[in-house]
């Protein structure tokens, strides 16, 4: 959830502003910003999954 939050509010918002408005790419710049955000989030989530943190947290959780 944190990766998605940082991606949407940090990466996507800034890159939409830069690509869409400052560089005057318009709607294609906005779509490019969304693509970059999705790719970056996928890389970060994939890295987290491969690191095994999620699996360890589930295995070490106290049983009910």
PDB file of N, CA, C and O in Angstrom:
ATOM      1  N   UNK A   1       0.819  -1.183   0.000  1.00  0.00           N
ATOM      2  CA  UNK A   1       0.000   0.000   0.000  1.00  0.00           C
ATOM      3  C   UNK A   1       0.871   1.257   0.000  1.00  0.00           C
ATOM      4  O   UNK A   1       0.540   2.245  -0.657  1.00  0.00           O
ATOM      5  N   UNK A   2       1.962   1.220   0.724  1.00  0.00           N
ATOM      6  CA  UNK A   2       2.858   2.372   0.776  1.00  0.00           C
ATOM      7  C   UNK A   2       3.495   2.634  -0.582  1.00  0.00           C
ATOM      8  O   UNK A   2       3.655   3.787  -0.985  1.00  0.00           O
ATOM      9  N   UNK A   3       3.860   1.565  -1.288  1.00  0.00           N
ATOM     10  CA  UNK A   3       4.459   1.726  -2.617  1.00  0.00           C
ATOM     11  C   UNK A   3       3.477   2.408  -3.561  1.00  0.00           C
ATOM     12  O   UNK A   3       3.862   3.294  -4.324  1.00  0.00           O
ATOM     13  N   UNK A   4       2.226   2.004  -3.515  1.00  0.00           N
ATOM     14  CA  UNK A   4       1.202   2.604  -4.373  1.00  0.00           C
ATOM     15  C   UNK A   4       0.968   4.063  -4.002  1.00  0.00           C
ATOM     16  O   UNK A   4       0.822   4.914  -4.879  1.00  0.00           O
ATOM     17  N   UNK A   5       0.931   4.350  -2.717  1.00  0.00           N
ATOM     18  CA  UNK A   5       0.727   5.729  -2.254  1.00  0.00           C
ATOM     19  C   UNK A   5       1.862   6.634  -2.723  1.00  0.00           C
ATOM     20  O   UNK A   5       1.622   7.726  -3.239  1.00  0.00           O
ATOM     21  N   UNK A   6       3.079   6.182  -2.542  1.00  0.00           N
ATOM     22  CA  UNK A   6       4.234   6.973  -2.985  1.00  0.00           C
ATOM     23  C   UNK A   6       4.232   7.100  -4.500  1.00  0.00           C
ATOM     24  O   UNK A   6       4.555   8.157  -5.041  1.00  0.00           O
ATOM     25  N   UNK A   7       3.868   6.020  -5.185  1.00  0.00           N
ATOM     26  CA  UNK A   7       3.842   6.060  -6.643  1.00  0.00           C
ATOM     27  C   UNK A   7       2.840   7.055  -7.181  1.00  0.00           C
ATOM     28  O   UNK A   7       3.153   7.845  -8.071  1.00  0.00           O
ATOM     29  N   UNK A   8       1.634   7.016  -6.642  1.00  0.00           N
ATOM     30  CA  UNK A   8       0.593   7.910  -7.161  1.00  0.00           C
ATOM     31  C   UNK A   8       0.867   9.361  -6.793  1.00  0.00           C
ATOM     32  O   UNK A   8       0.820  10.234  -7.659  1.00  0.00           O
ATOM     33  N   UNK A   9       1.151   9.631  -5.528  1.00  0.00           N
ATOM     34  CA  UNK A   9       1.300  11.016  -5.102  1.00  0.00           C
ATOM     35  C   UNK A   9       2.691  11.579  -5.343  1.00  0.00           C
ATOM     36  O   UNK A   9       2.847  12.790  -5.497  1.00  0.00           O
ATOM     37  N   UNK A  10       3.690  10.731  -5.378  1.00  0.00           N
ATOM     38  CA  UNK A  10       5.051  11.216  -5.599  1.00  0.00           C
ATOM     39  C   UNK A  10       5.448  11.180  -7.056  1.00  0.00           C
ATOM     40  O   UNK A  10       5.723  12.215  -7.662  1.00  0.00           O
ATOM     41  N   UNK A  11       5.476   9.999  -7.609  1.00  0.00           N
ATOM     42  CA  UNK A  11       5.972   9.809  -8.969  1.00  0.00           C
ATOM     43  C   UNK A  11       4.972  10.301 -10.008  1.00  0.00           C
ATOM     44  O   UNK A  11       5.317  11.108 -10.872  1.00  0.00           O
ATOM     45  N   UNK A  12       3.749   9.822  -9.928  1.00  0.00           N
ATOM     46  CA  UNK A  12       2.783  10.130 -10.976  1.00  0.00           C
ATOM     47  C   UNK A  12       2.410  11.614 -11.006  1.00  0.00           C
ATOM     48  O   UNK A  12       2.363  12.213 -12.080  1.00  0.00           O
ATOM     49  N   UNK A  13       2.148  12.202  -9.862  1.00  0.00           N
ATOM     50  CA  UNK A  13       1.751  13.607  -9.832  1.00  0.00           C
ATOM     51  C   UNK A  13       2.864  14.514 -10.349  1.00  0.00           C
ATOM     52  O   UNK A  13       2.615  15.429 -11.133  1.00  0.00           O
ATOM     53  N   UNK A  14       4.074  14.258  -9.910  1.00  0.00           N
ATOM     54  CA  UNK A  14       5.211  15.079 -10.360  1.00  0.00           C
ATOM     55  C   UNK A  14       5.479  14.870 -11.842  1.00  0.00           C
ATOM     56  O   UNK A  14       5.708  15.833 -12.574  1.00  0.00           O
ATOM     57  N   UNK A  15       5.454  13.617 -12.292  1.00  0.00           N
ATOM     58  CA  UNK A  15       5.750  13.373 -13.700  1.00  0.00           C
ATOM     59  C   UNK A  15       4.627  13.865 -14.619  1.00  0.00           C
ATOM     60  O   UNK A  15       4.900  14.275 -15.747  1.00  0.00           O
ATOM     61  N   UNK A  16       3.378  13.832 -14.164  1.00  0.00           N
ATOM     62  CA  UNK A  16       2.299  14.427 -14.965  1.00  0.00           C
ATOM     63  C   UNK A  16       2.520  15.926 -15.105  1.00  0.00           C
ATOM     64  O   UNK A  16       2.342  16.487 -16.187  1.00  0.00           O
ATOM     65  N   UNK A  17       2.904  16.565 -14.026  1.00  0.00           N
ATOM     66  CA  UNK A  17       3.158  18.005 -14.083  1.00  0.00           C
ATOM     67  C   UNK A  17       4.318  18.321 -15.033  1.00  0.00           C
ATOM     68  O   UNK A  17       4.220  19.215 -15.874  1.00  0.00           O
ATOM     69  N   UNK A  18       5.406  17.579 -14.885  1.00  0.00           N
ATOM     70  CA  UNK A  18       6.587  17.851 -15.708  1.00  0.00           C
ATOM     71  C   UNK A  18       6.339  17.505 -17.172  1.00  0.00           C
ATOM     72  O   UNK A  18       6.565  18.330 -18.057  1.00  0.00           O
ATOM     73  N   UNK A  19       5.876  16.286 -17.424  1.00  0.00           N
ATOM     74  CA  UNK A  19       5.700  15.858 -18.818  1.00  0.00           C
ATOM     75  C   UNK A  19       4.503  16.520 -19.493  1.00  0.00           C
ATOM     76  O   UNK A  19       4.592  16.939 -20.647  1.00  0.00           O
ATOM     77  N   UNK A  20       3.400  16.613 -18.786  1.00  0.00           N
ATOM     78  CA  UNK A  20       2.188  17.145 -19.404  1.00  0.00           C
ATOM     79  C   UNK A  20       2.155  18.644 -19.519  1.00  0.00           C
ATOM     80  O   UNK A  20       1.711  19.184 -20.532  1.00  0.00           O
ATOM     81  N   UNK A  21       2.622  19.330 -18.487  1.00  0.00           N
ATOM     82  CA  UNK A  21       2.504  20.791 -18.470  1.00  0.00           C
ATOM     83  C   UNK A  21       3.808  21.514 -18.803  1.00  0.00           C
ATOM     84  O   UNK A  21       3.843  22.352 -19.704  1.00  0.00           O
ATOM     85  N   UNK A  22       4.874  21.192 -18.081  1.00  0.00           N
ATOM     86  CA  UNK A  22       6.127  21.934 -18.284  1.00  0.00           C
ATOM     87  C   UNK A  22       6.760  21.653 -19.647  1.00  0.00           C
ATOM     88  O   UNK A  22       7.235  22.568 -20.318  1.00  0.00           O
ATOM     89  N   UNK A  23       6.761  20.383 -20.048  1.00  0.00           N
ATOM     90  CA  UNK A  23       7.339  20.032 -21.350  1.00  0.00           C
ATOM     91  C   UNK A  23       6.322  20.119 -22.481  1.00  0.00           C
ATOM     92  O   UNK A  23       6.654  19.880 -23.642  1.00  0.00           O
ATOM     93  N   UNK A  24       5.089  20.461 -22.140  1.00  0.00           N
ATOM     94  CA  UNK A  24       4.007  20.665 -23.102  1.00  0.00           C
ATOM     95  C   UNK A  24       3.766  19.452 -24.007  1.00  0.00           C
ATOM     96  O   UNK A  24       3.554  19.588 -25.212  1.00  0.00           O
ATOM     97  N   UNK A  25       3.804  18.267 -23.395  1.00  0.00           N
ATOM     98  CA  UNK A  25       3.509  17.065 -24.157  1.00  0.00           C
ATOM     99  C   UNK A  25       2.021  16.752 -24.156  1.00  0.00           C
ATOM    100  O   UNK A  25       1.554  15.916 -24.930  1.00  0.00           O
ATOM    101  N   UNK A  26       1.283  17.420 -23.290  1.00  0.00           N
ATOM    102  CA  UNK A  26      -0.162  17.255 -23.267  1.00  0.00           C
ATOM    103  C   UNK A  26      -0.588  15.872 -22.795  1.00  0.00           C
ATOM    104  O   UNK A  26       0.015  15.282 -21.899  1.00  0.00           O
ATOM    105  N   UNK A  27      -1.654  15.369 -23.431  1.00  0.00           N
ATOM    106  CA  UNK A  27      -2.208  14.079 -23.038  1.00  0.00           C
ATOM    107  C   UNK A  27      -1.226  12.923 -23.226  1.00  0.00           C
ATOM    108  O   UNK A  27      -1.195  12.036 -22.374  1.00  0.00           O
ATOM    109  N   UNK A  28      -0.423  12.880 -24.292  1.00  0.00           N
ATOM    110  CA  UNK A  28       0.574  11.806 -24.375  1.00  0.00           C
ATOM    111  C   UNK A  28       1.577  11.844 -23.216  1.00  0.00           C
ATOM    112  O   UNK A  28       2.041  10.795 -22.770  1.00  0.00           O
ATOM    113  N   UNK A  29       1.910  13.024 -22.734  1.00  0.00           N
ATOM    114  CA  UNK A  29       2.795  13.138 -21.582  1.00  0.00           C
ATOM    115  C   UNK A  29       2.155  12.599 -20.313  1.00  0.00           C
ATOM    116  O   UNK A  29       2.826  11.991 -19.478  1.00  0.00           O
ATOM    117  N   UNK A  30       0.853  12.826 -20.174  1.00  0.00           N
ATOM    118  CA  UNK A  30       0.128  12.297 -19.016  1.00  0.00           C
ATOM    119  C   UNK A  30       0.119  10.778 -19.063  1.00  0.00           C
ATOM    120  O   UNK A  30       0.361  10.126 -18.047  1.00  0.00           O
ATOM    121  N   UNK A  31      -0.158  10.205 -20.230  1.00  0.00           N
ATOM    122  CA  UNK A  31      -0.161   8.747 -20.366  1.00  0.00           C
ATOM    123  C   UNK A  31       1.230   8.166 -20.130  1.00  0.00           C
ATOM    124  O   UNK A  31       1.367   7.094 -19.541  1.00  0.00           O
ATOM    125  N   UNK A  32       2.244   8.863 -20.582  1.00  0.00           N
ATOM    126  CA  UNK A  32       3.609   8.414 -20.342  1.00  0.00           C
ATOM    127  C   UNK A  32       3.927   8.434 -18.846  1.00  0.00           C
ATOM    128  O   UNK A  32       4.602   7.535 -18.344  1.00  0.00           O
ATOM    129  N   UNK A  33       3.449   9.442 -18.141  1.00  0.00           N
ATOM    130  CA  UNK A  33       3.652   9.528 -16.697  1.00  0.00           C
ATOM    131  C   UNK A  33       2.961   8.372 -15.984  1.00  0.00           C
ATOM    132  O   UNK A  33       3.520   7.800 -15.048  1.00  0.00           O
ATOM    133  N   UNK A  34       1.759   8.025 -16.413  1.00  0.00           N
ATOM    134  CA  UNK A  34       1.043   6.894 -15.820  1.00  0.00           C
ATOM    135  C   UNK A  34       1.787   5.596 -16.103  1.00  0.00           C
ATOM    136  O   UNK A  34       1.896   4.742 -15.223  1.00  0.00           O
ATOM    137  N   UNK A  35       2.292   5.441 -17.302  1.00  0.00           N
ATOM    138  CA  UNK A  35       3.066   4.258 -17.658  1.00  0.00           C
ATOM    139  C   UNK A  35       4.328   4.148 -16.799  1.00  0.00           C
ATOM    140  O   UNK A  35       4.652   3.070 -16.300  1.00  0.00           O
ATOM    141  N   UNK A  36       5.033   5.260 -16.632  1.00  0.00           N
ATOM    142  CA  UNK A  36       6.242   5.253 -15.797  1.00  0.00           C
ATOM    143  C   UNK A  36       5.920   4.903 -14.351  1.00  0.00           C
ATOM    144  O   UNK A  36       6.664   4.160 -13.710  1.00  0.00           O
ATOM    145  N   UNK A  37       4.824   5.431 -13.841  1.00  0.00           N
ATOM    146  CA  UNK A  37       4.417   5.125 -12.470  1.00  0.00           C
ATOM    147  C   UNK A  37       4.088   3.647 -12.311  1.00  0.00           C
ATOM    148  O   UNK A  37       4.514   3.018 -11.343  1.00  0.00           O
ATOM    149  N   UNK A  38       3.338   3.091 -13.246  1.00  0.00           N
ATOM    150  CA  UNK A  38       2.983   1.668 -13.173  1.00  0.00           C
ATOM    151  C   UNK A  38       4.222   0.784 -13.254  1.00  0.00           C
ATOM    152  O   UNK A  38       4.334  -0.199 -12.522  1.00  0.00           O
ATOM    153  N   UNK A  39       5.149   1.130 -14.139  1.00  0.00           N
ATOM    154  CA  UNK A  39       6.373   0.342 -14.264  1.00  0.00           C
ATOM    155  C   UNK A  39       7.217   0.413 -12.998  1.00  0.00           C
ATOM    156  O   UNK A  39       7.747  -0.601 -12.543  1.00  0.00           O
ATOM    157  N   UNK A  40       7.342   1.601 -12.433  1.00  0.00           N
ATOM    158  CA  UNK A  40       8.132   1.758 -11.220  1.00  0.00           C
ATOM    159  C   UNK A  40       7.500   1.017 -10.048  1.00  0.00           C
ATOM    160  O   UNK A  40       8.205   0.376  -9.269  1.00  0.00           O
ATOM    161  N   UNK A  41       6.184   1.099  -9.917  1.00  0.00           N
ATOM    162  CA  UNK A  41       5.497   0.367  -8.843  1.00  0.00           C
ATOM    163  C   UNK A  41       5.643  -1.138  -9.031  1.00  0.00           C
ATOM    164  O   UNK A  41       5.837  -1.865  -8.056  1.00  0.00           O
ATOM    165  N   UNK A  42       5.553  -1.613 -10.264  1.00  0.00           N
ATOM    166  CA  UNK A  42       5.715  -3.045 -10.526  1.00  0.00           C
ATOM    167  C   UNK A  42       7.116  -3.508 -10.160  1.00  0.00           C
ATOM    168  O   UNK A  42       7.283  -4.589  -9.596  1.00  0.00           O
ATOM    169  N   UNK A  43       8.122  -2.705 -10.475  1.00  0.00           N
ATOM    170  CA  UNK A  43       9.497  -3.054 -10.106  1.00  0.00           C
ATOM    171  C   UNK A  43       9.687  -3.096  -8.600  1.00  0.00           C
ATOM    172  O   UNK A  43      10.300  -4.024  -8.074  1.00  0.00           O
ATOM    173  N   UNK A  44       9.163  -2.093  -7.903  1.00  0.00           N
ATOM    174  CA  UNK A  44       9.319  -2.053  -6.451  1.00  0.00           C
ATOM    175  C   UNK A  44       8.561  -3.189  -5.769  1.00  0.00           C
ATOM    176  O   UNK A  44       9.079  -3.803  -4.836  1.00  0.00           O
ATOM    177  N   UNK A  45       7.350  -3.473  -6.221  1.00  0.00           N
ATOM    178  CA  UNK A  45       6.575  -4.563  -5.628  1.00  0.00           C
ATOM    179  C   UNK A  45       7.192  -5.918  -5.961  1.00  0.00           C
ATOM    180  O   UNK A  45       7.189  -6.823  -5.127  1.00  0.00           O
ATOM    181  N   UNK A  46       7.721  -6.062  -7.175  1.00  0.00           N
ATOM    182  CA  UNK A  46       8.408  -7.295  -7.541  1.00  0.00           C
ATOM    183  C   UNK A  46       9.661  -7.512  -6.714  1.00  0.00           C
ATOM    184  O   UNK A  46       9.947  -8.632  -6.294  1.00  0.00           O
ATOM    185  N   UNK A  47      10.403  -6.449  -6.482  1.00  0.00           N
ATOM    186  CA  UNK A  47      11.603  -6.526  -5.643  1.00  0.00           C
ATOM    187  C   UNK A  47      11.227  -6.929  -4.220  1.00  0.00           C
ATOM    188  O   UNK A  47      11.900  -7.749  -3.596  1.00  0.00           O
ATOM    189  N   UNK A  48      10.154  -6.349  -3.720  1.00  0.00           N
ATOM    190  CA  UNK A  48       9.709  -6.679  -2.361  1.00  0.00           C
ATOM    191  C   UNK A  48       9.255  -8.138  -2.281  1.00  0.00           C
ATOM    192  O   UNK A  48       9.534  -8.827  -1.301  1.00  0.00           O
ATOM    193  N   UNK A  49       8.561  -8.598  -3.306  1.00  0.00           N
ATOM    194  CA  UNK A  49       8.103  -9.984  -3.325  1.00  0.00           C
ATOM    195  C   UNK A  49       9.301 -10.944  -3.385  1.00  0.00           C
ATOM    196  O   UNK A  49       9.346 -11.934  -2.655  1.00  0.00           O
ATOM    197  N   UNK A  50      10.255 -10.645  -4.248  1.00  0.00           N
ATOM    198  CA  UNK A  50      11.427 -11.517  -4.387  1.00  0.00           C
ATOM    199  C   UNK A  50      12.308 -11.496  -3.142  1.00  0.00           C
ATOM    200  O   UNK A  50      13.008 -12.471  -2.869  1.00  0.00           O
ATOM    201  N   UNK A  51      12.288 -10.418  -2.394  1.00  0.00           N
ATOM    202  CA  UNK A  51      13.074 -10.346  -1.159  1.00  0.00           C
ATOM    203  C   UNK A  51      12.496 -11.262  -0.097  1.00  0.00           C
ATOM    204  O   UNK A  51      13.188 -11.605   0.861  1.00  0.00           O
ATOM    205  N   UNK A  52      11.244 -11.666  -0.246  1.00  0.00           N
ATOM    206  CA  UNK A  52      10.627 -12.616   0.667  1.00  0.00           C
ATOM    207  C   UNK A  52      10.103 -12.017   1.945  1.00  0.00           C
ATOM    208  O   UNK A  52       9.729 -12.762   2.850  1.00  0.00           O
ATOM    209  N   UNK A  53      10.058 -10.716   2.061  1.00  0.00           N
ATOM    210  CA  UNK A  53       9.571 -10.089   3.294  1.00  0.00           C
ATOM    211  C   UNK A  53       8.120 -10.445   3.575  1.00  0.00           C
ATOM    212  O   UNK A  53       7.748 -10.696   4.721  1.00  0.00           O
ATOM    213  N   UNK A  54       7.320 -10.468   2.552  1.00  0.00           N
ATOM    214  CA  UNK A  54       5.892 -10.749   2.727  1.00  0.00           C
ATOM    215  C   UNK A  54       5.692 -12.186   3.207  1.00  0.00           C
ATOM    216  O   UNK A  54       4.886 -12.444   4.101  1.00  0.00           O
ATOM    217  N   UNK A  55       6.417 -13.094   2.618  1.00  0.00           N
ATOM    218  CA  UNK A  55       6.275 -14.496   2.989  1.00  0.00           C
ATOM    219  C   UNK A  55       6.745 -14.703   4.433  1.00  0.00           C
ATOM    220  O   UNK A  55       6.098 -15.420   5.196  1.00  0.00           O
ATOM    221  N   UNK A  56       7.856 -14.084   4.810  1.00  0.00           N
ATOM    222  CA  UNK A  56       8.359 -14.215   6.171  1.00  0.00           C
ATOM    223  C   UNK A  56       7.382 -13.659   7.177  1.00  0.00           C
ATOM    224  O   UNK A  56       7.191 -14.244   8.243  1.00  0.00           O
ATOM    225  N   UNK A  57       6.758 -12.536   6.859  1.00  0.00           N
ATOM    226  CA  UNK A  57       5.807 -11.923   7.777  1.00  0.00           C
ATOM    227  C   UNK A  57       4.595 -12.824   7.986  1.00  0.00           C
ATOM    228  O   UNK A  57       4.071 -12.917   9.096  1.00  0.00           O
ATOM    229  N   UNK A  58       4.153 -13.484   6.929  1.00  0.00           N
ATOM    230  CA  UNK A  58       3.003 -14.384   7.062  1.00  0.00           C
ATOM    231  C   UNK A  58       3.371 -15.622   7.849  1.00  0.00           C
ATOM    232  O   UNK A  58       2.587 -16.086   8.677  1.00  0.00           O
ATOM    233  N   UNK A  59       4.553 -16.164   7.606  1.00  0.00           N
ATOM    234  CA  UNK A  59       4.973 -17.374   8.293  1.00  0.00           C
ATOM    235  C   UNK A  59       5.245 -17.129   9.788  1.00  0.00           C
ATOM    236  O   UNK A  59       5.029 -18.013  10.618  1.00  0.00           O
ATOM    237  N   UNK A  60       5.716 -15.930  10.114  1.00  0.00           N
ATOM    238  CA  UNK A  60       6.055 -15.613  11.496  1.00  0.00           C
ATOM    239  C   UNK A  60       4.877 -15.031  12.278  1.00  0.00           C
ATOM    240  O   UNK A  60       5.014 -14.760  13.471  1.00  0.00           O
ATOM    241  N   UNK A  61       3.740 -14.836  11.642  1.00  0.00           N
ATOM    242  CA  UNK A  61       2.574 -14.269  12.318  1.00  0.00           C
ATOM    243  C   UNK A  61       2.079 -15.257  13.371  1.00  0.00           C
ATOM    244  O   UNK A  61       2.081 -16.469  13.155  1.00  0.00           O
ATOM    245  N   UNK A  62       1.658 -14.721  14.508  1.00  0.00           N
ATOM    246  CA  UNK A  62       1.155 -15.627  15.555  1.00  0.00           C
ATOM    247  C   UNK A  62      -0.136 -16.302  15.100  1.00  0.00           C
ATOM    248  O   UNK A  62      -0.989 -15.688  14.458  1.00  0.00           O
ATOM    249  N   UNK A  63      -0.254 -17.565  15.445  1.00  0.00           N
ATOM    250  CA  UNK A  63      -1.462 -18.302  15.072  1.00  0.00           C
ATOM    251  C   UNK A  63      -2.582 -17.995  16.044  1.00  0.00           C
ATOM    252  O   UNK A  63      -2.332 -17.630  17.193  1.00  0.00           O
ATOM    253  N   UNK A  64      -3.795 -18.138  15.597  1.00  0.00           N
ATOM    254  CA  UNK A  64      -4.959 -17.809  16.431  1.00  0.00           C
ATOM    255  C   UNK A  64      -5.424 -19.000  17.187  1.00  0.00           C
ATOM    256  O   UNK A  64      -6.393 -18.913  17.941  1.00  0.00           O
TER     257      UNK A  64
END
